[in-house]
């Protein structure tokens, strides 16, 4: 059975717990997960008996190629997705229609209510997203491919980097290289921070040159066939400041402690606590103000999050980042991030870029 069919079977089983006749899936990532459709305009109408993918004529051929086993509803140029929704729901007589509350806009919700006064819209949250937390073999293979392209692009770009290159130019070169290797682009806007700018957890690339300080931080990810990757590394280009060496050692120890706790049955918050306690014991607790990691796949931030408040239990098949950091404003910042698969017996670190401080030393070109 094709992976998309298996995923739809899992969703059909879950719908038995909903007080609804069918579900309207409007999140395009959820639609891609369930059907393989990669277009930009579609609704999926889903019940255990009927599964209809509604779109428009721009995607007629693409839908035949990507979703040959699904019933396709193509509207004409004079109608809208709302017209299709009204017609399809009426044709099946659905009186209770589940919607993705966190994804459907209020304007669309209001329009659905106006057009279908006899149909009750049932709020749901993360029905498909909960299925997506556990990656199947096809997804794990795609993530591995994304990580490999991501790492190779970084290594190639770093080998050609010069002291005069700006943060922004480095980001441009990195994207060009990952595209050359088969990615469709970045998984998210990259972070490049030279020297004290590394203390900006989400600092955007600027015109500061790589050679203007003794180090820089890069947080980047690739999008390969829709699946993402997410890594962070420090790059040492000169004699590092003693404070940078100090916090680097603490962050690396925190990451190592967190990864060691990953296994099926572990609470997501426990992974965060392992990293946070190492940083707190070193006296830098106030300078670590984000979660230790998050899951990812078709989106860069997926549940569960590795945060102090997360009670979600890890399970085999989850793929997550582990990325503790210490940020000393105007002084230095360090974050180290790897991608980790939860396995049946523990974990597998999927990324393998060197991360010992002495392994991060690079001589920039002139």
C-alpha positions in Angstrom: 0.0 0.0 0.0 1.3 3.5 -0.9 2.3 5.7 2.1 -0.4 8.2 1.2 -3.1 5.6 1.4 -1.7 4.4 4.8 -1.8 7.9 6.1 -5.4 8.3 5.0 -6.3 5.1 6.7 -4.9 6.4 10.0 -6.9 9.6 9.6 -10.1 7.7 8.8 -9.7 5.7 12.0 -9.2 8.9 14.0 -12.4 10.5 12.6 -14.5 8.0 14.4 -13.8 10.0 17.6 -15.1 13.3 16.0 -18.7 14.3 16.1 -18.7 15.0 12.4 -19.7 13.3 9.2 -16.6 14.5 7.3 -13.6 16.8 7.6 -12.6 19.8 5.6 -8.8 19.9 5.4 -7.5 23.3 4.3 -3.9 23.3 5.5 -1.9 22.7 2.3 0.9 20.8 4.2 -1.7 18.5 5.6 -3.1 18.0 2.1 0.3 17.2 0.8 0.9 14.8 3.7 -2.3 12.9 2.9 -2.4 13.0 -0.9 1.0 14.1 -2.4 -0.5 17.2 -4.0 2.1 20.0 -4.1 -0.1 22.8 -5.6 -1.1 26.0 -3.9 -4.9 25.9 -4.0 -7.0 23.0 -2.8 -9.4 21.6 -0.2 -9.5 18.0 0.8 -13.0 16.7 1.8 -12.4 13.6 3.9 -14.7 11.0 5.4 -14.1 7.2 5.8 -16.3 6.7 2.7 -15.5 9.7 0.5 -12.2 11.5 -0.2 -12.4 14.3 -2.7 -9.6 16.8 -3.6 -11.0 20.0 -4.9 -8.9 22.4 -6.9 -9.0 24.3 -10.2 -8.0 23.7 -13.8 -4.5 25.0 -13.4 -3.7 21.8 -11.6 -5.7 19.3 -13.7 -2.7 17.5 -15.1 -0.6 17.8 -11.9 -3.4 16.2 -9.9 -3.6 13.3 -12.3 0.1 12.8 -11.9 0.4 13.3 -8.2 -2.9 11.9 -6.9 -4.1 9.2 -9.4 -6.0 7.3 -6.8 -8.2 10.2 -5.6 -11.5 11.6 -6.7 -10.7 15.0 -8.1 -13.2 17.9 -8.3 -12.1 20.7 -10.7 -14.0 23.9 -10.6 -14.4 26.2 -13.6 -12.9 29.7 -13.9 -16.1 31.4 -12.8 -16.3 29.6 -9.4 -14.3 29.5 -6.2 -13.2 27.0 -3.6 -16.2 28.1 -1.5 -18.5 27.3 -4.4 -17.0 23.8 -4.6 -17.3 23.4 -0.8 -21.0 24.4 -0.8 -21.7 22.0 -3.7 -19.8 19.0 -2.4 -21.1 19.3 1.2 -24.7 19.5 -0.1 -24.2 16.6 -2.5 -23.3 14.3 0.4 -25.8 15.7 2.9 -23.1 16.3 5.5 -24.7 18.0 8.5 -21.6 18.2 10.7 -18.3 19.2 9.0 -15.1 19.3 11.0 -12.7 22.1 10.2 -9.1 22.9 11.0 -9.8 25.8 13.4 -6.2 26.9 13.7 -5.7 27.0 9.9 -9.0 28.3 8.5 -9.3 32.1 8.4 -12.2 33.8 10.2 -13.3 35.3 6.8 -13.5 31.8 5.3 -15.2 30.4 8.4 -17.8 33.2 8.2 -18.4 32.5 4.5 -18.9 28.8 5.1 -21.4 29.5 7.8 -23.3 31.9 5.6 -23.3 29.5 2.6 -24.2 26.4 4.6 -26.5 27.4 7.4 -27.8 23.9 7.8 -24.3 22.4 8.3 -22.7 22.6 11.8 -18.9 23.5 11.6 -17.1 21.4 14.2 -13.9 22.9 15.6 -10.8 20.6 15.6 -7.2 21.2 16.4 -4.2 19.4 15.1 -6.0 16.2 14.0 -3.7 15.6 11.0 -0.7 17.3 12.7 -0.8 14.6 15.4 -0.5 12.0 12.8 2.4 13.9 11.2 4.4 13.8 14.5 5.3 10.2 13.7 7.3 10.0 10.5 7.0 6.9 8.3 9.9 5.4 6.4 9.3 7.5 3.3 9.4 10.7 5.3 12.5 9.7 7.3 14.3 9.0 4.0 13.3 12.4 2.6 14.5 14.1 5.8 17.8 12.3 5.5 18.2 13.5 2.0 17.4 17.1 3.1 20.0 16.9 5.9 22.7 15.6 3.5 22.1 18.4 1.0 22.1 20.9 3.8 25.4 19.8 5.3 27.1 19.5 1.9 26.0 22.9 0.9 27.3 24.4 4.1 30.7 22.7 3.8 31.1 23.8 0.2 30.0 27.3 0.9 32.3 27.5 3.9 35.3 26.3 1.9 34.8 29.2 -0.5 34.1 31.9 2.1 36.3 35.0 2.3 37.0 37.5 5.0 35.4 40.3 2.9 32.2 38.3 2.3 29.2 39.7 4.2 26.7 37.8 6.3 24.1 38.4 3.5 26.5 37.3 0.7 27.3 34.1 2.7 23.6 33.4 3.0 23.1 34.0 -0.8 26.0 31.6 -1.6 24.6 29.0 0.7 21.2 29.0 -0.9 22.7 28.8 -4.4 24.8 25.8 -3.4 21.9 24.0 -1.8 19.8 24.6 -4.9 22.6 23.2 -7.0 22.5 20.1 -4.8 18.7 19.6 -5.4 17.0 21.7 -2.8 14.2 24.1 -3.7 15.6 26.7 -1.4 15.9 27.4 2.3 13.6 25.7 4.8 13.4 29.1 6.6 15.1 32.4 6.6 18.7 31.7 7.6 20.5 33.2 10.5 24.1 34.5 10.1 25.7 36.4 12.9 29.3 37.5 13.1 30.9 38.1 16.5 28.5 39.7 19.0 25.7 39.4 16.5 25.6 35.7 17.2 24.0 36.7 20.5 20.8 37.6 18.5 18.9 34.3 18.5 17.1 35.2 15.3 19.5 37.7 13.8 19.1 38.2 10.1 22.1 38.4 7.7 23.5 41.9 7.5 26.4 43.7 5.7 28.8 42.8 8.5 31.8 41.0 7.0 32.8 37.5 8.1 36.4 38.6 8.8 35.4 41.4 11.1 35.4 39.1 14.2 36.9 35.8 15.2 33.7 33.8 14.8 30.2 33.6 13.3 27.0 31.5 13.8 24.9 30.0 11.0 21.4 28.5 11.5 20.2 27.2 8.2 18.0 24.5 6.6 17.2 23.0 3.2 13.9 22.2 1.6 14.3 19.0 -0.5 11.1 17.5 -2.0 9.1 19.3 0.6 10.9 17.9 3.6 13.1 20.2 5.7 16.3 20.2 7.8 17.5 22.5 10.5 21.1 22.9 11.8 23.2 25.4 13.6 27.0 25.6 13.8 29.6 28.1 15.1 32.5 28.9 12.8 35.8 29.9 14.4 37.8 32.1 12.0 40.4 33.6 14.5 41.5 33.4 18.1 38.3 32.9 20.0 37.6 35.1 23.1 37.8 33.3 26.4 34.1 34.0 27.1 33.2 32.4 23.8 35.2 29.3 24.7 33.5 29.1 28.1 30.0 29.3 26.8 30.7 27.0 23.9 31.8 24.2 26.2 28.7 24.7 28.3 26.3 24.6 25.3 28.0 21.5 23.9 27.7 19.8 27.2 24.0 20.8 27.5 23.2 19.5 24.0 25.0 16.2 24.8 23.0 15.8 28.0 19.7 16.5 26.2 20.4 14.0 23.3 21.3 11.3 25.8 17.7 11.5 27.3 16.0 10.9 24.0 14.0 7.7 23.8 10.5 6.4 23.3 8.4 7.2 26.4 10.5 10.2 27.5 8.6 13.4 28.2 9.5 16.2 25.8 10.0 18.5 28.8 12.5 16.1 30.3 14.8 16.6 27.3 14.6 20.4 27.8 15.3 20.0 31.5 18.5 18.0 30.8 19.9 20.9 28.7 18.6 23.7 30.9 20.1 22.2 34.1 23.6 22.1 32.6 23.3 25.7 31.5 21.9 26.8 34.9 24.6 25.0 36.8 27.2 26.9 34.8 25.5 30.2 35.8 24.0 31.1 32.5 20.3 30.2 33.0 19.1 33.8 32.3 20.8 33.7 28.9 18.9 30.7 27.6 15.4 31.8 27.0 14.0 29.5 24.3 13.1 25.8 24.1 15.7 23.2 23.6 14.2 22.0 20.3 11.2 21.1 18.2 10.0 18.5 15.8 10.0 19.2 12.0 9.1 17.6 8.7 6.9 19.4 6.1 7.1 22.4 8.4 10.1 23.6 10.3 8.2 23.9 13.6 6.0 20.9 14.5 4.9 19.3 17.7 6.2 18.3 20.1 8.3 21.2 21.2 11.1 20.5 23.7 10.1 23.1 26.2 9.7 23.2 30.0 5.9 23.0 29.8 5.7 20.1 27.2 4.2 16.9 28.5 4.0 15.2 25.1 5.6 11.7 25.2 8.2 11.0 22.6 7.6 8.1 20.3 9.7 6.2 17.7 9.5 8.0 14.3 9.6 11.6 15.7 12.4 13.7 14.2 13.5 16.7 16.3 16.1 19.3 16.7 18.2 19.7 19.9 19.5 23.3 20.0 20.4 24.8 23.4 22.1 28.2 23.3 23.6 30.9 25.5 23.3 34.5 24.3 25.4 37.3 26.0 24.1 40.6 24.6 26.9 42.6 22.8 29.5 40.0 23.8 29.0 36.5 22.3 26.4 33.9 21.4 26.5 30.2 20.9 23.9 27.7 19.7 24.6 24.1 18.5 21.9 22.3 16.7 21.5 18.8 15.4 18.6 16.7 13.9 17.7 13.6 15.9 15.4 10.6 15.1 13.7 8.8 17.9 14.2 5.1 17.3 12.6 2.0 18.9 15.5 1.7 21.3 16.7 5.3 21.8 17.9 7.8 19.2 19.9 8.4 16.1 21.6 11.7 15.4 20.9 12.2 11.7 23.3 15.1 11.2 27.1 14.6 11.5 28.8 17.9 11.0 31.8 18.3 13.3 31.0 20.3 16.4 34.0 20.1 18.8 35.3 23.7 19.0 38.6 22.8 17.5 36.8 21.1 14.6 34.9 24.3 13.8 38.1 26.3 12.9 38.1 27.6 9.3 40.6 29.8 7.5 38.7 32.4 5.5 40.0 33.2 2.0 41.4 36.6 1.2 
